[in-house]
Amino acid sequence: SEGYVQKASCHKGIESVRINSQDDSRYERRTAVNGKEYFVLKARNAEIIGKSQLYSSKSGMENGIASVKSNAPTAEIVDETLKS
């Protein structure tokens, strides 16, 4: 994911993923130049907020989307803020 300077911006990004992950129209299914399948998750403003791994099949990609839909709303947030 992108880096954030402010924690509030990070939390907004997380919330955007949680909300948009539930809307199938926010997933753009793509094929890479090597023929592997992947997807991107877009926010309402069409900004890409997530990109998947590469999958060897469309069914694998669809399983990945289903997993994001299932897990994103309740995923644990781990604060990895660098402490000085």
Backbone as XML, in Angstrom:
<?xml version="1.0"?>
<chain id="A" units="angstrom">
  <residue number="1" name="SER">
    <atom name="N" x="0.837" y="-1.186" z="0.000"/>
    <atom name="CA" x="0.000" y="0.000" z="0.000"/>
    <atom name="C" x="0.875" y="1.239" z="0.000"/>
  </residue>
  <residue number="2" name="GLU">
    <atom name="N" x="0.265" y="2.365" z="-0.289"/>
    <atom name="CA" x="1.015" y="3.609" z="-0.267"/>
    <atom name="C" x="1.383" y="3.954" z="1.160"/>
  </residue>
  <residue number="3" name="GLY">
    <atom name="N" x="2.447" y="4.750" z="1.304"/>
    <atom name="CA" x="2.821" y="5.211" z="2.626"/>
    <atom name="C" x="1.998" y="6.433" z="3.002"/>
  </residue>
  <residue number="4" name="TYR">
    <atom name="N" x="1.748" y="6.596" z="4.272"/>
    <atom name="CA" x="0.973" y="7.735" z="4.759"/>
    <atom name="C" x="1.809" y="8.526" z="5.744"/>
  </residue>
  <residue number="5" name="VAL">
    <atom name="N" x="1.714" y="9.846" z="5.672"/>
    <atom name="CA" x="2.407" y="10.715" z="6.611"/>
    <atom name="C" x="1.572" y="10.873" z="7.876"/>
  </residue>
  <residue number="6" name="GLN">
    <atom name="N" x="0.267" y="10.976" z="7.712"/>
    <atom name="CA" x="-0.622" y="11.189" z="8.844"/>
    <atom name="C" x="-1.468" y="9.939" z="9.100"/>
  </residue>
  <residue number="7" name="LYS">
    <atom name="N" x="-1.587" y="9.595" z="10.357"/>
    <atom name="CA" x="-2.355" y="8.407" z="10.731"/>
    <atom name="C" x="-3.818" y="8.535" z="10.316"/>
  </residue>
  <residue number="8" name="ALA">
    <atom name="N" x="-4.378" y="9.751" z="10.394"/>
    <atom name="CA" x="-5.780" y="9.957" z="10.006"/>
    <atom name="C" x="-5.989" y="9.615" z="8.532"/>
  </residue>
  <residue number="9" name="SER">
    <atom name="N" x="-5.022" y="9.963" z="7.685"/>
    <atom name="CA" x="-5.120" y="9.638" z="6.258"/>
    <atom name="C" x="-5.073" y="8.133" z="6.049"/>
  </residue>
  <residue number="10" name="CYS">
    <atom name="N" x="-4.246" y="7.471" z="6.824"/>
    <atom name="CA" x="-4.151" y="6.010" z="6.752"/>
    <atom name="C" x="-5.492" y="5.374" z="7.103"/>
  </residue>
  <residue number="11" name="HIS">
    <atom name="N" x="-6.110" y="5.853" z="8.166"/>
    <atom name="CA" x="-7.402" y="5.291" z="8.582"/>
    <atom name="C" x="-8.483" y="5.545" z="7.535"/>
  </residue>
  <residue number="12" name="LYS">
    <atom name="N" x="-8.415" y="6.693" z="6.850"/>
    <atom name="CA" x="-9.364" y="6.968" z="5.764"/>
    <atom name="C" x="-9.167" y="5.962" z="4.631"/>
  </residue>
  <residue number="13" name="GLY">
    <atom name="N" x="-7.899" y="5.660" z="4.311"/>
    <atom name="CA" x="-7.606" y="4.680" z="3.271"/>
    <atom name="C" x="-8.128" y="3.299" z="3.625"/>
  </residue>
  <residue number="14" name="ILE">
    <atom name="N" x="-7.945" y="2.909" z="4.872"/>
    <atom name="CA" x="-8.448" y="1.613" z="5.337"/>
    <atom name="C" x="-9.965" y="1.567" z="5.220"/>
  </residue>
  <residue number="15" name="GLU">
    <atom name="N" x="-10.616" y="2.623" z="5.651"/>
    <atom name="CA" x="-12.080" y="2.668" z="5.592"/>
    <atom name="C" x="-12.568" y="2.611" z="4.146"/>
  </residue>
  <residue number="16" name="SER">
    <atom name="N" x="-11.837" y="3.257" z="3.240"/>
    <atom name="CA" x="-12.203" y="3.220" z="1.823"/>
    <atom name="C" x="-12.147" y="1.795" z="1.285"/>
  </residue>
  <residue number="17" name="VAL">
    <atom name="N" x="-11.112" y="1.056" z="1.659"/>
    <atom name="CA" x="-11.008" y="-0.344" z="1.227"/>
    <atom name="C" x="-12.153" y="-1.158" z="1.818"/>
  </residue>
  <residue number="18" name="ARG">
    <atom name="N" x="-12.429" y="-0.963" z="3.083"/>
    <atom name="CA" x="-13.514" y="-1.724" z="3.727"/>
    <atom name="C" x="-14.848" y="-1.493" z="3.033"/>
  </residue>
  <residue number="19" name="ILE">
    <atom name="N" x="-15.143" y="-0.249" z="2.704"/>
    <atom name="CA" x="-16.420" y="0.084" z="2.062"/>
    <atom name="C" x="-16.454" y="-0.401" z="0.620"/>
  </residue>
  <residue number="20" name="ASN">
    <atom name="N" x="-15.442" y="-0.028" z="-0.155"/>
    <atom name="CA" x="-15.452" y="-0.334" z="-1.586"/>
    <atom name="C" x="-15.286" y="-1.814" z="-1.887"/>
  </residue>
  <residue number="21" name="SER">
    <atom name="N" x="-14.682" y="-2.552" z="-0.969"/>
    <atom name="CA" x="-14.479" y="-3.988" z="-1.196"/>
    <atom name="C" x="-15.793" y="-4.752" z="-1.269"/>
  </residue>
  <residue number="22" name="GLN">
    <atom name="N" x="-16.866" y="-4.163" z="-0.776"/>
    <atom name="CA" x="-18.158" y="-4.848" z="-0.764"/>
    <atom name="C" x="-18.945" y="-4.670" z="-2.057"/>
  </residue>
  <residue number="23" name="ASP">
    <atom name="N" x="-18.469" y="-3.807" z="-2.946"/>
    <atom name="CA" x="-19.169" y="-3.480" z="-4.193"/>
    <atom name="C" x="-18.434" y="-4.113" z="-5.373"/>
  </residue>
  <residue number="24" name="ASP">
    <atom name="N" x="-19.035" y="-5.125" z="-5.981"/>
    <atom name="CA" x="-18.370" y="-5.846" z="-7.067"/>
    <atom name="C" x="-17.981" y="-4.933" z="-8.229"/>
  </residue>
  <residue number="25" name="SER">
    <atom name="N" x="-18.718" y="-3.859" z="-8.427"/>
    <atom name="CA" x="-18.403" y="-2.953" z="-9.538"/>
    <atom name="C" x="-17.113" y="-2.179" z="-9.300"/>
  </residue>
  <residue number="26" name="ARG">
    <atom name="N" x="-16.581" y="-2.220" z="-8.094"/>
    <atom name="CA" x="-15.319" y="-1.534" z="-7.780"/>
    <atom name="C" x="-14.089" y="-2.384" z="-8.142"/>
  </residue>
  <residue number="27" name="TYR">
    <atom name="N" x="-14.326" y="-3.643" z="-8.504"/>
    <atom name="CA" x="-13.224" y="-4.526" z="-8.891"/>
    <atom name="C" x="-13.058" y="-4.490" z="-10.401"/>
  </residue>
  <residue number="28" name="GLU">
    <atom name="N" x="-11.842" y="-4.216" z="-10.837"/>
    <atom name="CA" x="-11.534" y="-4.253" z="-12.264"/>
    <atom name="C" x="-10.674" y="-5.486" z="-12.503"/>
  </residue>
  <residue number="29" name="ARG">
    <atom name="N" x="-11.213" y="-6.406" z="-13.250"/>
    <atom name="CA" x="-10.500" y="-7.643" z="-13.550"/>
    <atom name="C" x="-9.604" y="-7.409" z="-14.759"/>
  </residue>
  <residue number="30" name="ARG">
    <atom name="N" x="-8.335" y="-7.817" z="-14.629"/>
    <atom name="CA" x="-7.349" y="-7.546" z="-15.671"/>
    <atom name="C" x="-6.536" y="-8.794" z="-15.987"/>
  </residue>
  <residue number="31" name="THR">
    <atom name="N" x="-5.894" y="-8.746" z="-17.148"/>
    <atom name="CA" x="-4.955" y="-9.793" z="-17.541"/>
    <atom name="C" x="-3.603" y="-9.137" z="-17.776"/>
  </residue>
  <residue number="32" name="ALA">
    <atom name="N" x="-2.570" y="-9.655" z="-17.125"/>
    <atom name="CA" x="-1.212" y="-9.132" z="-17.273"/>
    <atom name="C" x="-0.628" y="-9.558" z="-18.617"/>
  </residue>
  <residue number="33" name="VAL">
    <atom name="N" x="0.478" y="-8.939" z="-19.007"/>
    <atom name="CA" x="1.107" y="-9.266" z="-20.286"/>
    <atom name="C" x="1.560" y="-10.719" z="-20.349"/>
  </residue>
  <residue number="34" name="ASN">
    <atom name="N" x="1.810" y="-11.333" z="-19.193"/>
    <atom name="CA" x="2.217" y="-12.741" z="-19.176"/>
    <atom name="C" x="1.026" y="-13.698" z="-19.184"/>
  </residue>
  <residue number="35" name="GLY">
    <atom name="N" x="-0.195" y="-13.137" z="-19.313"/>
    <atom name="CA" x="-1.393" y="-13.961" z="-19.387"/>
    <atom name="C" x="-2.025" y="-14.303" z="-18.051"/>
  </residue>
  <residue number="36" name="LYS">
    <atom name="N" x="-1.390" y="-13.906" z="-16.962"/>
    <atom name="CA" x="-1.951" y="-14.193" z="-15.636"/>
    <atom name="C" x="-3.033" y="-13.174" z="-15.299"/>
  </residue>
  <residue number="37" name="GLU">
    <atom name="N" x="-3.966" y="-13.610" z="-14.474"/>
    <atom name="CA" x="-5.105" y="-12.774" z="-14.092"/>
    <atom name="C" x="-4.800" y="-12.028" z="-12.792"/>
  </residue>
  <residue number="38" name="TYR">
    <atom name="N" x="-5.344" y="-10.822" z="-12.670"/>
    <atom name="CA" x="-5.273" y="-10.078" z="-11.419"/>
    <atom name="C" x="-6.413" y="-9.076" z="-11.380"/>
  </residue>
  <residue number="39" name="PHE">
    <atom name="N" x="-6.581" y="-8.430" z="-10.233"/>
    <atom name="CA" x="-7.630" y="-7.417" z="-10.122"/>
    <atom name="C" x="-7.107" y="-6.204" z="-9.377"/>
  </residue>
  <residue number="40" name="VAL">
    <atom name="N" x="-7.742" y="-5.088" z="-9.634"/>
    <atom name="CA" x="-7.502" y="-3.883" z="-8.850"/>
    <atom name="C" x="-8.830" y="-3.487" z="-8.216"/>
  </residue>
  <residue number="41" name="LEU">
    <atom name="N" x="-8.740" y="-2.887" z="-7.056"/>
    <atom name="CA" x="-9.907" y="-2.368" z="-6.349"/>
    <atom name="C" x="-9.851" y="-0.856" z="-6.454"/>
  </residue>
  <residue number="42" name="LYS">
    <atom name="N" x="-10.955" y="-0.263" z="-6.882"/>
    <atom name="CA" x="-10.994" y="1.185" z="-7.077"/>
    <atom name="C" x="-11.992" y="1.835" z="-6.129"/>
  </residue>
  <residue number="43" name="ALA">
    <atom name="N" x="-11.659" y="3.057" z="-5.731"/>
    <atom name="CA" x="-12.562" y="3.870" z="-4.916"/>
    <atom name="C" x="-13.609" y="4.510" z="-5.820"/>
  </residue>
  <residue number="44" name="ARG">
    <atom name="N" x="-14.551" y="5.206" z="-5.225"/>
    <atom name="CA" x="-15.616" y="5.869" z="-6.003"/>
    <atom name="C" x="-15.050" y="6.860" z="-7.009"/>
  </residue>
  <residue number="45" name="ASN">
    <atom name="N" x="-13.897" y="7.481" z="-6.678"/>
    <atom name="CA" x="-13.282" y="8.459" z="-7.572"/>
    <atom name="C" x="-12.386" y="7.806" z="-8.626"/>
  </residue>
  <residue number="46" name="ALA">
    <atom name="N" x="-12.442" y="6.499" z="-8.742"/>
    <atom name="CA" x="-11.696" y="5.681" z="-9.711"/>
    <atom name="C" x="-10.217" y="5.527" z="-9.367"/>
  </residue>
  <residue number="47" name="GLU">
    <atom name="N" x="-9.790" y="6.008" z="-8.207"/>
    <atom name="CA" x="-8.411" y="5.815" z="-7.776"/>
    <atom name="C" x="-8.216" y="4.359" z="-7.358"/>
  </residue>
  <residue number="48" name="ILE">
    <atom name="N" x="-7.101" y="3.770" z="-7.778"/>
    <atom name="CA" x="-6.783" y="2.397" z="-7.378"/>
    <atom name="C" x="-6.371" y="2.401" z="-5.911"/>
  </residue>
  <residue number="49" name="ILE">
    <atom name="N" x="-7.065" y="1.600" z="-5.115"/>
    <atom name="CA" x="-6.772" y="1.519" z="-3.683"/>
    <atom name="C" x="-6.268" y="0.133" z="-3.279"/>
  </residue>
  <residue number="50" name="GLY">
    <atom name="N" x="-6.174" y="-0.763" z="-4.239"/>
    <atom name="CA" x="-5.644" y="-2.089" z="-3.970"/>
    <atom name="C" x="-5.360" y="-2.830" z="-5.259"/>
  </residue>
  <residue number="51" name="LYS">
    <atom name="N" x="-4.334" y="-3.678" z="-5.228"/>
    <atom name="CA" x="-3.968" y="-4.484" z="-6.398"/>
    <atom name="C" x="-3.618" y="-5.878" z="-5.901"/>
  </residue>
  <residue number="52" name="SER">
    <atom name="N" x="-4.155" y="-6.875" z="-6.584"/>
    <atom name="CA" x="-3.952" y="-8.256" z="-6.145"/>
    <atom name="C" x="-2.626" y="-8.825" z="-6.638"/>
  </residue>
  <residue number="53" name="GLN">
    <atom name="N" x="-2.370" y="-10.014" z="-6.169"/>
    <atom name="CA" x="-1.292" y="-10.829" z="-6.715"/>
    <atom name="C" x="-1.719" y="-11.317" z="-8.095"/>
  </residue>
  <residue number="54" name="LEU">
    <atom name="N" x="-0.819" y="-11.978" z="-8.802"/>
    <atom name="CA" x="-1.163" y="-12.599" z="-10.085"/>
    <atom name="C" x="-1.710" y="-13.998" z="-9.828"/>
  </residue>
  <residue number="55" name="TYR">
    <atom name="N" x="-2.732" y="-14.349" z="-10.585"/>
    <atom name="CA" x="-3.373" y="-15.661" z="-10.471"/>
    <atom name="C" x="-3.207" y="-16.420" z="-11.779"/>
  </residue>
  <residue number="56" name="SER">
    <atom name="N" x="-3.110" y="-17.734" z="-11.691"/>
    <atom name="CA" x="-2.937" y="-18.551" z="-12.894"/>
    <atom name="C" x="-4.251" y="-18.837" z="-13.600"/>
  </residue>
  <residue number="57" name="SER">
    <atom name="N" x="-5.377" y="-18.489" z="-12.958"/>
    <atom name="CA" x="-6.679" y="-18.743" z="-13.582"/>
    <atom name="C" x="-7.686" y="-17.673" z="-13.166"/>
  </residue>
  <residue number="58" name="LYS">
    <atom name="N" x="-8.730" y="-17.550" z="-13.972"/>
    <atom name="CA" x="-9.812" y="-16.614" z="-13.629"/>
    <atom name="C" x="-10.514" y="-17.055" z="-12.352"/>
  </residue>
  <residue number="59" name="SER">
    <atom name="N" x="-10.673" y="-18.365" z="-12.176"/>
    <atom name="CA" x="-11.346" y="-18.838" z="-10.962"/>
    <atom name="C" x="-10.518" y="-18.505" z="-9.722"/>
  </residue>
  <residue number="60" name="GLY">
    <atom name="N" x="-9.204" y="-18.583" z="-9.838"/>
    <atom name="CA" x="-8.339" y="-18.194" z="-8.725"/>
    <atom name="C" x="-8.497" y="-16.721" z="-8.393"/>
  </residue>
  <residue number="61" name="MET">
    <atom name="N" x="-8.563" y="-15.898" z="-9.441"/>
    <atom name="CA" x="-8.765" y="-14.465" z="-9.247"/>
    <atom name="C" x="-10.110" y="-14.202" z="-8.577"/>
  </residue>
  <residue number="62" name="GLU">
    <atom name="N" x="-11.154" y="-14.880" z="-9.031"/>
    <atom name="CA" x="-12.483" y="-14.690" z="-8.432"/>
    <atom name="C" x="-12.495" y="-15.131" z="-6.968"/>
  </residue>
  <residue number="63" name="ASN">
    <atom name="N" x="-11.747" y="-16.183" z="-6.649"/>
    <atom name="CA" x="-11.615" y="-16.607" z="-5.248"/>
    <atom name="C" x="-10.909" y="-15.530" z="-4.428"/>
  </residue>
  <residue number="64" name="GLY">
    <atom name="N" x="-9.911" y="-14.882" z="-5.034"/>
    <atom name="CA" x="-9.215" y="-13.790" z="-4.362"/>
    <atom name="C" x="-10.149" y="-12.629" z="-4.073"/>
  </residue>
  <residue number="65" name="ILE">
    <atom name="N" x="-10.983" y="-12.275" z="-5.041"/>
    <atom name="CA" x="-11.964" y="-11.205" z="-4.849"/>
    <atom name="C" x="-12.936" y="-11.582" z="-3.733"/>
  </residue>
  <residue number="66" name="ALA">
    <atom name="N" x="-13.398" y="-12.818" z="-3.750"/>
    <atom name="CA" x="-14.320" y="-13.280" z="-2.706"/>
    <atom name="C" x="-13.669" y="-13.189" z="-1.325"/>
  </residue>
  <residue number="67" name="SER">
    <atom name="N" x="-12.391" y="-13.494" z="-1.251"/>
    <atom name="CA" x="-11.679" y="-13.414" z="0.019"/>
    <atom name="C" x="-11.588" y="-11.973" z="0.514"/>
  </residue>
  <residue number="68" name="VAL">
    <atom name="N" x="-11.295" y="-11.044" z="-0.390"/>
    <atom name="CA" x="-11.237" y="-9.632" z="0.005"/>
    <atom name="C" x="-12.606" y="-9.176" z="0.499"/>
  </residue>
  <residue number="69" name="LYS">
    <atom name="N" x="-13.651" y="-9.532" z="-0.245"/>
    <atom name="CA" x="-15.010" y="-9.149" z="0.167"/>
    <atom name="C" x="-15.337" y="-9.691" z="1.561"/>
  </residue>
  <residue number="70" name="SER">
    <atom name="N" x="-14.909" y="-10.903" z="1.827"/>
    <atom name="CA" x="-15.216" y="-11.557" z="3.094"/>
    <atom name="C" x="-14.386" y="-11.001" z="4.255"/>
  </residue>
  <residue number="71" name="ASN">
    <atom name="N" x="-13.110" y="-10.738" z="4.007"/>
    <atom name="CA" x="-12.191" y="-10.399" z="5.094"/>
    <atom name="C" x="-11.962" y="-8.913" z="5.327"/>
  </residue>
  <residue number="72" name="ALA">
    <atom name="N" x="-12.102" y="-8.088" z="4.307"/>
    <atom name="CA" x="-11.781" y="-6.661" z="4.458"/>
    <atom name="C" x="-12.591" y="-5.950" z="5.542"/>
  </residue>
  <residue number="73" name="PRO">
    <atom name="N" x="-13.887" y="-6.215" z="5.657"/>
    <atom name="CA" x="-14.664" y="-5.452" z="6.643"/>
    <atom name="C" x="-14.215" y="-5.638" z="8.090"/>
  </residue>
  <residue number="74" name="THR">
    <atom name="N" x="-13.623" y="-6.775" z="8.398"/>
    <atom name="CA" x="-13.263" y="-7.062" z="9.791"/>
    <atom name="C" x="-11.776" y="-7.352" z="9.979"/>
  </residue>
  <residue number="75" name="ALA">
    <atom name="N" x="-10.963" y="-7.055" z="8.975"/>
    <atom name="CA" x="-9.530" y="-7.349" z="9.065"/>
    <atom name="C" x="-8.884" y="-6.573" z="10.211"/>
  </residue>
  <residue number="76" name="GLU">
    <atom name="N" x="-7.968" y="-7.234" z="10.889"/>
    <atom name="CA" x="-7.236" y="-6.606" z="11.989"/>
    <atom name="C" x="-6.318" y="-5.522" z="11.437"/>
  </residue>
  <residue number="77" name="ILE">
    <atom name="N" x="-6.245" y="-4.408" z="12.126"/>
    <atom name="CA" x="-5.341" y="-3.323" z="11.750"/>
    <atom name="C" x="-4.119" y="-3.416" z="12.649"/>
  </residue>
  <residue number="78" name="VAL">
    <atom name="N" x="-2.937" y="-3.510" z="12.031"/>
    <atom name="CA" x="-1.686" y="-3.578" z="12.774"/>
    <atom name="C" x="-0.942" y="-2.269" z="12.546"/>
  </residue>
  <residue number="79" name="ASP">
    <atom name="N" x="-0.695" y="-1.527" z="13.599"/>
    <atom name="CA" x="0.004" y="-0.243" z="13.513"/>
    <atom name="C" x="1.501" y="-0.513" z="13.417"/>
  </residue>
  <residue number="80" name="GLU">
    <atom name="N" x="2.080" y="-0.196" z="12.265"/>
    <atom name="CA" x="3.513" y="-0.392" z="12.063"/>
    <atom name="C" x="4.234" y="0.949" z="11.980"/>
  </residue>
  <residue number="81" name="THR">
    <atom name="N" x="3.729" y="1.922" z="12.719"/>
    <atom name="CA" x="4.343" y="3.240" z="12.761"/>
    <atom name="C" x="5.762" y="3.109" z="13.287"/>
  </residue>
  <residue number="82" name="LEU">
    <atom name="N" x="6.689" y="3.768" z="12.591"/>
    <atom name="CA" x="8.078" y="3.760" z="13.046"/>
    <atom name="C" x="8.201" y="4.644" z="14.278"/>
  </residue>
  <residue number="83" name="LYS">
    <atom name="N" x="8.742" y="4.096" z="15.303"/>
    <atom name="CA" x="8.956" y="4.846" z="16.545"/>
    <atom name="C" x="10.390" y="5.376" z="16.541"/>
  </residue>
  <residue number="84" name="SER">
    <atom name="N" x="10.558" y="6.634" z="16.930"/>
    <atom name="CA" x="11.923" y="7.187" z="16.956"/>
    <atom name="C" x="12.478" y="7.240" z="18.359"/>
  </residue>
</chain>
